[in-house]
Amino acid sequence: MINKFKRFIQDNKKDLHYILALTIILLIISIPKLYLQYSIGIGNWDTYLYLENGRNFAKMGWGDVSSIAPVLPMILAKIFLITHHTFQEAIFNVDVIAYIMGVIFLYLILRFKFNENVSLVGSFIYATFTLLFSWVAIGGNDIIGVSGTLATIYLILAAHKYNTKIYYIALPIAAYSFLTRYTAGIMAFAIVFYLIINRINLKEIRDIIIGFILGVISISWFLNQFNKVLGTPFPFLGQFSGTVSNTQVMDSGYLPDTWYYITHIPNYLSSTIPLRSTFNAVVNPMGNIPTTLSYLYIILMILGFVVILYQTYKIIKNSDKKYFTTINILLLITVAILSIACLITLSQVSYITTFILFFIIMGLIWLTLYQYNIDTLDYDLLMISLFVIYIVFQSILSTKNDRYFITVLPFIAYFIANAVNSIYNYVDDKITAKNVKPTTILTAAIIVLLVINSLAFVSSIPQNNHYKDVEDACYWLNETHAPLNNTTIIYSDNWPGATWYLNLYIQRGVPDTNVENSSLEFSKQILASNSSHSPASYYIETNKVTDGNYPGLTAIKRIGDVTIYENNYLLENTDKNLTTQEYRDYLNRTLSNYDKIGGE
């Protein structure tokens, strides 16, 4: 065993040096980002959900949203149990570790086609894309999800090329990646296609089945918990069935524009934060200012795809085999027809239909090319497939958020790496050196430039964070109006945030601005007292959507964007042991010009 390990180190010594260098460089740019996030605090709504569920899994307090992807909350729960403390910085730390691991796995994926220098440049370009780097340490499941996807892809490639028993690890990791971020499951389409075109044998199929069974067993605890709490072990199927029919989800992320992500690619690749922005410019860089580097990336990405086509053309041209045979012409005509059909169906029918058409097209392309012994044909088709299915899937969803596009970024980096590889080959051919290759010097220069650019981005991050006001307001309420407990009825329009800071069950309270007298109607809703509803003691408003005049409620504290309201009865009466009827009479007098509330 020791000898095998020594042999592995010796055989991969150069790659291990590059991975070590990559890790150090990533720490140089990510640690300042992490410490800055410590200062800023939570800057994203969903971060509260993962933290709450982590606290719930650890049985250390209140949690919510049982159907949310459970792997990140479970990791947080383990950290909370080990440290005996539910600290929000835990999720920032997990984010950084997942980020570094994901970049390393992308390096390893690129190494299946490129040399160490190109793989280093390609993976580090990915690491410094504005959208990805912005989200480092913010506390979401997008980075850990895409890192799990990259780990799965690498292990699948390694299993097929080197040792099929690696499937025993690859497929459990794939299962965990799916339960980290449900959209990671989309990679299954491309992986199955990759295995089909490689015409795997029965032994490999056997190991894949064993790996699949191990994957299901490894996540069985989560499935059992889903079944206990939600009545089904597969709550995520509802989300996927919704996207199958392109159901419109009316929420803050409702953006039916199919071209939304394509339009904002320059902002995602490299952009600067405008002056006088808030922290929201980091969370959602779609409003940032694209840099020259961004447009250079786009040119390289297009060039990378052209390089693949050109290299394929050269191989076919130099081959003794004729390409335009009758069968190939018929296949190409079919490809053209299906491509038109694929474009027509895009966002008009289920994404499953679009994917099936796309993979039929890819399969036909493979049929016309495999006979020419193109070394990386299966690899290139896999990477192209992953790029297309993720960008299509994210684009056709009615619900969009900038961070969802993180899943596409590794495959943009792959196309850029193709272009860089061609440039490097040209440089090495034209320039000779005795000791150090010119491309090694060029790699070092690119890395230094990107490090400086990334650190400059960190220094420009605004610390004006709306969610900090939520934190301060909740702490003020807890300190000045104790004791608060789960018998205290509190509503908030940011109920996940208030739940996390107060560690109480906070009820969702969002005024419906589509109705007349929305402030009054909202007061009636949360102050009602009847057999099925207890009146609110407090309302924590974090997003002003009305005039803030809620009959029956009085503002008792304002901190930045946040206002805390208290039930007028609690303010005006020291004796709070009133009967339900006494409270109704009081409230009816307060709202004497309107219908009675909660009467039976």
N, C-alpha and C positions, 0 to 999 in steps of 0.2 A: 504493500500500500504506500509506504513512504517512498519507495523507488518510483512508483507511478506518479506520485505527486511531484517529485523532483524532475522527472522527465517532462511532465506537463509544464512546469515552470521554465525549463530550459527551452522547450519547443516554442513557447509563447512569450519568451523574454521581452522581445521588442514591443509586442502589443501591451504587455503588462506595464512597461515603462510609459507608453503613450496614455494608457488608462490612468496611471498614477498622475501624470502631468495634467491630464484633462480634469481629474478630480480636484487637484490643487487650484487650478484656474477657476473652476466652478465655485469653489469655496471663497476665492478672492472676491468674486462678484456677488455671491449670494449671502454671505455673512453680513455685509453692510445693509443689504435689503432686509434681512431678518431682524436686525437690531432696530432699524427704522420702523418696522411693523410693530415691534414691541412698544415703541413710543406712540404710534398712531392708534393701535388697538384694532378691534374688529372693524372691517370696512365693507362687509358684504352681508346681505340678509341671510343667505343660505348657510353661512358659517355658524350661525346660531343653531340651526337645525342639527348639524353634525355634532356640535358640542353638547346640545341637550340630550340627544340620543346616546352619546358616549357616557354622559353622566347617568342616564337611565340604565344602560347596560351594566355600569359599575355599581348600580343600586346605591348611588350617593345623592340622589335628588330627582327632580322632575325632568321628564323627557316628553317628546311629542313626535308626531308623524312617523308612525310605525312602519310605513311602507317604503321609507327612504332607503337608498342603497346602504347596507349595514356595515360594510367592511371598515370604512374610515371611522365611524363611531365605535366599532369594536376595538380598533387600534387605540383610540383615545381612551376607551374604558380601561384597557390594560395599563396605560400610562397613569391614569388617575388612581388606579388601585395600587400601583407600585409606589407612587409618590404620596399617596394619601391626601391628595389635593386636586380639586377640579380647576385647574388654571387654563385660561384661554390660550396662552402662548404654546400649549402642547400642539395644537393644530398647525400653528406656524412652523414649528420644528419638523413635524411630519411632512409638511409640504416641501420643505427644503431637501429633506432626505429623498423623497420620491422624485423630485426634480433632478437631482444629481444622478440617481439610478437610471432614470429614463434616458438622459443624455448618453450615459455610458452604454446602455442597451442599443441606442441608435447607432453609436460608433461601431458596435459589434455587428449590427445588421449591415451597415455600409461596407464593412470589411469583407463581406461575401463577394463584393464586386470590385472594390477600390483598395488602393494601398493605404498605409497608415496615415500619411499626410493628408490625403484627400478625405479620408474618413474623419480625421480630427477636425478639419476645417468644416466639413458638412455638418457634423454633430454640434460643433460650437456655434455655427451660424444659427442652427435650430435653437440652441440654448439662449441665444441673445435676441431672437425675434421679440419685438416689443410686446405682443400679446402674451406670449408665454412668460417672459421675464417679469412683466407687470404682475402676473398672478402668483409669482413665487412668494410664499409666506403669507399670502392673503388669507388662505384657509378655505379652500374649496376641495371638491373631489375630482376636478377636471385634470389636474396635473397627475395625481396619483392614478387616475383612471387611464390616461394616455401612457403613463409609464408602465402600467400593467399590460397594456396592449402591446407595447414595444417589447417587453420581456417575453410575452407569449409568441410573438412573431419570430423573435430570435431563436427561441427554443424549438419552435416548429421547424425552422430551417435547419437547425443543428441536428434535430432528431432525424429528419429525412436524409441529410447528407452524411452524418457521422455515425449515429447510434440510435436506433429506433426506441430504445428503452428510455430515452430522454422524454418521450411522450408521457411517461409516468409522472414527470414533473410539469411538463408544458401544459397539459390539459387541466390539472388542478389550479395552476396559476391563471389559466384562461377563465376558469370558473370564478375565481376570486376577483379577477379583473372585471368580470361582468357584474358581480355584486358590489364592486366599488363604484362603477359608473355604468348604468344599464346600456348606454349606447355603445359600450365596448363590444357588445355582442354582435354588432354589425360586421366585425372583422371575420366572423365565421363564414360569410359568403365567399370572401376572397381566399381564405385558407382552404376551404373545401375545393374551390376551383383549382388552386395550386396543387393539391394532392391528386386531383383527377387527371390533370394534364401530365403529371409525372408518372401516371400509371403504376401506382404503388402495388407491391405484391401482398400476398396473404399474410406473411409474417408482420409486415408493417401495419396492415389493417388490424391484426390481432393486438398489437401493442397500442394502437390508437383506441381500440375498444376498451382495453384494460385501463388506459389513461383516462378515458371518458368516465368509466365507472369510478375510478379513484377521485376524479373531479367532483362527481355528484356526491360521493361519500364525504368528501372534505367540506362541502358546504351544507351538508344535511342538517347541521344544528341551526343554521340560519333559516332553512326552509321549514323546519319544525317550529321555530319561533314565529315565523310568518303565519303558519297554520293556526297556532294557538291564539295569536292576537287578532288576526284578520280573517280567519276562517278559510284561508287558502294558502298553500305553500308557494304560489306563484303570483303575487300581487302585481308584479312588473308586467305581466301579460296584458293587463288592461291598458298600460301606457303604450305598448307596442300595437295593440289593436286600434287604439285611437289614432296613431300615426299612419296605420294602414289605410284608413279611410280619410286621412288628412283632416281630422276633426278640428274645428276652430276652438282653441282654448282661450277664453276671454280673460287674460291676465295682463300683468304689466309688461310681459314679454311678447304680447301678441303682435307679430310682424309678418303678414302674409307675403311680403315682397320676396319673390324667389331669388332676386339678384342682390339681396342685401349684403351677403358675405362677399360676393365677387366684387361689389362696388368698394368695399372697405378693405380689401386685401392690402393696399399700400399702407393703411393705418396700422395694420396688424404686424407687418414685417419690420418696419423701422419708422418710428415717428417720435416727435417731441411733444411735450405737454404744453398747451398754450398758457400764457401768463394769466394770473388771477383765476386759475381753475381750482376746483376742489379735488378731493381724493377720488371722486367719481371718474375723473379723467384717467386714472390708473385702472380702475375696475372695468371701465368701458372706453377703450382707446379709439373707438370709431370717430370721435371728434378731435383727435389729435392731428398734428401737422406732419404729413409724410416727409421723410428726408430723401436726399439724393440716393442714399444707400438703399432705400426701399425700392426705388425704380430700377436700380442696378440688380437687385435680387430678382425682380420680375423679369428683366431681360435675361438673366442667367437661367431662370426657371424655364422660360420658353426655349432658350438655346439648349438646355439640357434635354428637353423632349425632342428637339430637332436632331440632336446628336444621336439619340437612340434610333431614330428613323434612318439617319444617314449611315450609321454603322451597319444597320440591318440591310440597307440597300447595297452597301459595298460587299457584304458577305454573299448576298444573292448574285450580284453581278460577277463576282470572281468564282462562283460555283460552276461546276460542269452541268448541274441540273437546270433544266428549263423551268422558269417560274410561271410564265403565262400559258399553262396547260389548260385544257378545256375544263378540268375539274376546278382548278384554282380560279379561273375566270368566273365560273358559276358561284363559287364560294364568295368571291369578292362582290359580285352583284347582290348576293344574299346579304352580305355584310352591309352594303349601302342601303338596301331596303330596310333592314332591321334597325340601322342607325337612325334613319328618318322616323321610323315607328317609335324608337326609344325617345327621341326628342319630343315627339308629339305627345307621348304618354307622360312625360315629365310633369309632375305636380297635378296631372289630370286624373290619374287613377292611383291605386295603391303603389307605394314605393317598391313592394315586392315584385310587381309586374315589370317595373322599370329595371330592377336589378336582374331579373331573369333574362330579359331581352339583352341587357348589357353583357351578361356572362355568356350568352349564346354567341354574341358578336366576338367576344374575346376568345371563345373556344374555336370559332371559325378562323380567326386570325392565326391562332396557334396551329391549326391544321394545315394552313398554307405555308407555315414557316419552320415547323419542327424538323423537317427533313434536311434542312441546311446546317444542322449542328451548331446553332448559335449558342455559345457557351452560357450566357446569362438570360436566355429567352424566358425561362420559367420565372426567374427572379424579377426581371423587368415587368412581366405581365402581372405578377403579384403586387408589386409596388404601384403600378399604374392603377390596378383594380382597387387597392386600398385608398388611393387618392380620390378616385372617382366616386366610390360608394359613400365615403364619408362626406365629401363636399355636396353630393346630391342629397343624401339623407338629411344633413343639417339644413340645406337650402329649402327643401320642400316642406319642412315642418312650419306650422303656423306660429309656433312659439320660438323666438330667437333671442339669443343673448351672445354678446361678443365672445365670451369665454368658451362657448360651445365649439367655436372654430379651432380651438387648440388641437382637436383630434386630427385636423387636416395638416397641421404644420410640419410634422415629421416627413411627410411625403412631398411637400414643397421643398424641404431641405434635400430630399433624395434627388429631385430634378436639378437643383442647384449643384449638388455634388457631381452629377454627370457633366455639367458644363465645366466645373472646376477641374475635373479629371482630364478633359480634353485640353484645357489651357495648360495644365501642368505637363502633359505629354509633349505639347508643342514647345514649352520653355525648356524642358530637359533635352529635347532634340536639338534645339538651336544654341543652347548655352552649355558649355562643358566646364566642369570644375573638378579640381583634384580631390579636395577634402570633403566639402559639403555641397550637396546638391542645391542648385538655385531654388528649387521648389521648397526645400526645407527652410531656407531663409525667408521665402515668400510666405510660408505657413506661419512662421514666427511673427512676421510683420502683421499679417491678418489678425492673428490672435491678440496681439498687443493693441491694435486698433479697436477691435471689438470689446476688449476689456475696458479701455478708456471710455468708449461710447456707452457701455453699460453702467459704469460708475458715475458718469455724467448724468445718465438718466435717473439713477438713484438720488443724486443730489438735487434734481429738479422736482422730485415728487412732493406735491403739496400735502401739508399735514392737517388741513382744514377738513375734518372728518365728521360728518353728520351723526354717525353712530356713537361717537364719543359723547355727544349731548344726551343720547338715550341712556348710556351707561351712568353718567353723572346724575341724571334725573331719577333713575331707579334707586341709586345709592342714597340720594337725598330723601326720597320717600321712605325707604326702609329705615333710615336713621331717625327721622323726625316723626314718623307715624307708627312706630312699633307699639304693640306687636302685630306684625302682618303674618298671616298663616293661610292655609288653604281654605279656611272659611271666609276669608276676605275676598269679596267679589271685585275683581279688577279687570277692566277691558283695556285694549290698546290696539291701535292700527299697526303697530309693530309688535305683535304678540310673541313671536319667537325671541326677539331681543329682550323684552321685559321678562319673559319666562326665564331666560338664562341668567339675567342679573339678579332677579328676586328669588329664583328657585321656587317659584310658586306656579300654579296653573293660572295662566293669564288667558282670558277669553278674547277671541277675535272681535274687534269692534271697528268697523269701517263705515262711515256715513255713505249712504247711497246718493250721490250728487245728481242722479237722473230723476229723482222725485222732487216735487215741490216742497218747500220748507224742509230741506234735508236735515238741518240742524235740529229742528223740533222733532221730526220723525225719529231721528237717531236717539234723542233723549228719551222719547217714549219707549223705544226698543230696549235700551239698557237699564232704565230706571223702573221698568214695570215690576210689579210684585203680584204673583199669583201662585197657583199650585205647582206650576212647572218652571217658574222663573224667580230668582232672587234678584233684588235690585243691586246695581253697581255701587260700590263704595267709592271707587276712583276710576277715572278714565285718563290714560296716558296717550296724548296725541303727539305723534312725531312727524306727520305730514299734513300740513294744513290744506284741507280740501274744501272747507266751508268758512263761514265768517267767524267761527270760533265761539259763537253765542249759543250755548246749549242750555235751554231752559231747565232748571232744576239742578244745574251744575255750576260751580264757581271755580275759576282758575286760582289755584293756590301757589303755583310755582312755575316760572318760565326759565328754562336753561337753553340758550341758543334757539334751535328750531323746535324744542320739545316743550309742551305745556302739560302740566298735571292738573286735572280737575277733580274736585271732591263733591260728592252728593251734598246738596244744600242742607238736607236734614241733619247729616252728621256734623256740619258746621254750626248749625243753629241750636242743636239740642245736646246737652251734656248727658242726659239720660238716653241711652241708645237701646234700652230694653223695651222697645215699642212693639205692639202687636202688628200683625200684617194689616189689619183693617185701619189701625191708627196711621200707619205709613201711607196707605192708599188715600186716606182722607187728606193727609198733609200734602201729598203729591198732587191730588186733584185741585186743592186750593191754589197750589203754586202754578198750575197750568189751567186756571179756571176758564180761560177763553177757548179751550180745546176739549175734545172728547176725553172722557175718563180713560185711564190707563190700567190695563190688566184686570178690570172688573169681571166678575163671573156671575 
